[in-house]
Amino acid sequence: MDIQTRYPSLKGRSVLITGGSTGIGATLVRQFAAQDAKVGFIDIDVDNALALQASVAKESGKRVHFMRGDVTDTSELCRAIEAIRSEIGPIRVLLNNAANDERHRIEDTTPQSWDAGVAVNLKHQFFAAQEVASDMKTLGGGSIINFGSVSWMLKQGGMPVYTTCKAAVQGLTRSLARDFGPFHIRVNTLVPGWTMTEKQLRLWVTPESKAELARSQCLPRDLMPEHIAKAALFLASDDSEMMTAQDLVIDGGWT
């Protein structure tokens, strides 16, 4: 894995990532570990989490800490955060990465599926931030990175709950940035475009959608998890120390 930029302020910093077993989350785990941060991550996918732990240890000798936790269950989420805290210390950086962009039709959406979609794509971002805020206040500051999506900006159909939640994330960011600002806690939204993870390639990407994306992006390259992780490193580091309440869009110029 190529690390092009070193962020000295991340060395030894306690970093918590939700949804870290696969995709963008797994790349975040690798990239922050490579910066010598103390990394913990939460996911329900135990098999991939353990494989990631072993891979990071084999490739770099770094230990990353995993705790199984369902982010849609707030009590379980908070217990998992406490378990990670006991391993890596008070949380200085939170990356609210967990999400599920399952496609769904308006006609098939029920009150139950709506609530489930909000729980996995929005609700946990607030409660994870609430849970780590006391750590950051004690430490004299911190960085919370909420993960959004360009999907709602593009008026993408076929997943109304997901796009609604991802639009709301940016409102949540601005609200938290105001309330946490006096404590030197920064809150920003990282907004990925269509990132070519294994899941996206397996489930959603087609030759037709790839061709449309190539026409729509300004940059004629696939957007990869590494591109998102590099932006996250910057937002987590002291190099962005006066950046808060902002939306950082990484989409190759699609929007």
C-alpha positions in Angstrom: 0.0 0.0 0.0 1.4 3.3 -1.1 1.3 6.1 1.5 2.1 9.3 -0.3 1.7 11.8 2.5 2.7 11.4 6.2 0.7 13.1 8.9 2.9 13.3 12.0 -0.1 14.5 14.1 -1.8 11.1 13.5 1.0 9.1 15.1 -0.4 7.6 18.3 -3.8 9.1 17.9 -6.8 7.0 18.8 -9.0 6.5 15.8 -12.4 4.7 15.7 -14.0 3.6 12.4 -17.5 2.2 12.1 -18.1 -0.4 9.4 -14.4 -1.2 9.0 -14.4 -4.8 7.8 -14.7 -4.3 4.0 -14.8 -1.7 1.3 -13.9 1.9 2.1 -13.9 1.1 5.8 -11.2 -1.6 5.5 -9.1 0.8 3.5 -9.5 3.4 6.2 -8.3 0.9 8.8 -5.2 0.1 6.7 -4.4 3.7 5.9 -4.7 5.0 9.5 -2.7 2.0 10.8 0.0 2.9 8.3 0.1 6.4 9.8 1.0 4.7 13.2 -2.4 5.7 14.7 -4.1 3.5 17.3 -6.9 2.0 15.3 -10.1 0.4 16.4 -13.1 -0.6 14.3 -16.6 -1.9 14.7 -18.6 -4.1 12.4 -21.0 -7.0 12.3 -18.9 -8.8 9.7 -16.6 -10.9 12.0 -15.0 -13.1 9.4 -13.8 -10.2 7.2 -12.8 -8.2 10.3 -10.6 -11.0 11.6 -9.1 -11.5 8.1 -8.3 -7.7 8.0 -6.7 -7.8 11.4 -4.5 -10.7 10.3 -3.6 -9.0 7.0 -2.6 -5.7 8.6 -0.5 -7.5 11.2 1.2 -9.7 8.5 1.9 -6.8 6.1 2.9 -4.1 8.5 3.3 -5.6 11.9 0.6 -3.2 13.2 -2.2 -4.2 15.5 -5.7 -3.0 14.9 -8.5 -3.6 17.3 -11.8 -5.0 16.3 -15.1 -5.2 18.3 -18.2 -6.8 16.9 -21.1 -4.4 17.1 -24.4 -3.7 15.4 -24.4 0.1 14.8 -28.2 0.1 14.4 -28.6 -1.0 18.1 -27.5 2.1 20.0 -26.8 0.3 23.3 -24.7 -2.2 21.5 -22.9 0.5 19.6 -22.0 2.3 22.8 -20.8 -0.9 24.4 -18.6 -1.6 21.4 -17.2 1.9 21.6 -16.4 1.5 25.3 -14.6 -1.8 24.5 -12.5 -0.1 21.8 -11.8 2.8 24.2 -10.4 0.3 26.7 -7.9 -0.9 24.1 -6.8 2.3 22.4 -7.7 5.0 24.9 -10.0 8.0 24.6 -11.1 8.5 21.1 -9.6 11.5 19.2 -10.9 10.7 15.7 -14.3 9.2 14.8 -15.1 8.1 11.3 -18.8 7.4 10.9 -18.4 5.2 7.8 -21.0 2.4 8.4 -23.9 2.4 5.9 -25.9 0.2 3.6 -26.9 1.5 0.1 -29.3 -1.4 -0.6 -31.6 -0.4 -3.5 -35.3 -0.3 -2.7 -38.4 1.0 -4.5 -40.8 3.6 -3.1 -43.6 1.1 -3.5 -41.8 -1.5 -1.3 -40.8 0.8 1.5 -42.6 0.2 4.8 -42.4 2.0 8.1 -40.2 -0.8 9.3 -37.8 -0.7 6.4 -37.7 3.1 6.6 -36.7 3.0 10.3 -34.1 0.3 9.5 -32.6 2.4 6.8 -32.4 5.4 9.0 -30.7 3.3 11.7 -27.9 2.1 9.5 -27.4 5.2 7.5 -28.0 8.2 9.8 -29.0 7.5 13.4 -25.7 5.8 14.5 -23.6 8.7 13.3 -25.3 11.0 15.9 -25.0 8.5 18.7 -21.4 7.6 18.0 -20.5 11.3 18.0 -22.4 11.8 21.3 -20.6 8.9 22.8 -17.1 10.0 22.0 -17.6 13.8 22.6 -16.6 13.5 26.2 -13.3 11.9 25.2 -12.6 14.7 22.8 -13.5 17.4 25.3 -11.1 15.8 27.8 -8.4 15.6 25.2 -8.8 19.2 24.2 -10.2 18.6 20.7 -10.9 16.0 18.1 -12.1 15.3 14.6 -15.5 13.7 13.6 -15.8 12.7 10.0 -19.3 11.8 8.9 -19.7 10.0 5.6 -22.2 11.3 3.1 -22.9 10.5 -0.5 -23.3 12.3 -3.8 -26.4 10.1 -4.6 -28.9 12.7 -3.4 -27.1 15.5 -5.2 -27.5 13.6 -8.4 -31.2 13.1 -7.8 -30.5 9.3 -7.9 -33.7 7.2 -7.6 -34.2 3.7 -6.5 -33.2 4.1 -2.8 -35.2 6.9 -1.2 -34.4 6.1 2.4 -30.6 6.0 1.7 -30.5 9.2 -0.2 -32.7 11.0 2.4 -30.3 9.9 5.1 -27.2 10.9 3.2 -28.6 14.4 2.6 -29.4 14.6 6.3 -25.8 13.7 7.2 -24.7 17.1 6.0 -27.2 18.9 8.2 -26.1 16.8 11.1 -22.5 17.8 10.5 -23.2 21.5 10.5 -25.3 21.2 13.7 -22.6 19.2 15.6 -19.9 21.5 14.3 -21.6 24.5 15.9 -22.2 22.8 19.3 -18.8 21.0 19.5 -16.7 23.9 18.2 -16.1 25.6 21.5 -14.4 22.4 22.6 -12.1 22.4 19.6 -13.9 19.4 18.1 -14.2 19.6 14.3 -17.0 18.0 12.4 -16.9 17.6 8.6 -18.6 15.5 6.0 -16.6 13.3 3.6 -18.8 12.8 0.5 -17.7 10.0 -1.8 -18.7 9.5 -5.4 -19.3 6.1 -6.8 -16.4 4.2 -5.3 -15.3 0.9 -6.9 -15.4 -1.4 -3.9 -15.8 -5.1 -4.3 -19.5 -4.8 -3.2 -20.3 -2.1 -5.8 -18.6 -4.1 -8.6 -20.4 -7.3 -7.6 -23.9 -5.9 -7.1 -24.4 -2.6 -8.9 -21.8 -1.7 -11.5 -22.6 -2.6 -15.1 -20.8 -1.9 -18.3 -23.6 0.7 -19.1 -23.2 2.4 -15.7 -19.4 2.5 -16.1 -19.7 4.1 -19.5 -22.1 6.7 -18.1 -19.8 7.4 -15.2 -16.9 7.8 -17.5 -18.9 10.4 -19.4 -20.0 12.2 -16.3 -16.8 12.4 -14.3 -14.3 15.1 -15.2 -11.4 12.8 -14.4 -11.3 9.7 -16.5 -10.4 7.2 -13.8 -12.1 4.9 -11.4 -12.7 6.3 -8.0 -11.1 3.9 -5.5 -11.3 3.4 -1.7 -7.8 4.8 -1.4 -8.9 8.1 -2.8 -11.5 8.4 -0.1 -9.1 7.3 2.7 -6.5 9.9 1.7 -9.0 12.6 2.2 -10.0 11.2 5.5 -6.4 11.3 6.7 -6.3 15.0 6.0 -9.6 15.7 7.8 -8.4 13.7 10.8 -5.0 15.4 11.0 -4.0 18.7 12.4 -3.3 19.9 8.9 -7.0 20.6 8.7 -7.2 22.2 12.1 -9.3 25.2 11.1 -11.7 23.2 8.8 -15.1 22.4 10.3 -18.8 22.3 9.2 -17.6 21.5 5.6 -18.4 19.0 2.9 -15.4 17.5 1.1 -16.6 15.9 -2.1 -14.3 13.3 -3.7 -16.0 12.1 -6.8 -13.8 12.8 -9.8 -15.9 15.9 -10.7 -19.1 13.9 -11.1 -21.3 16.5 -9.3 
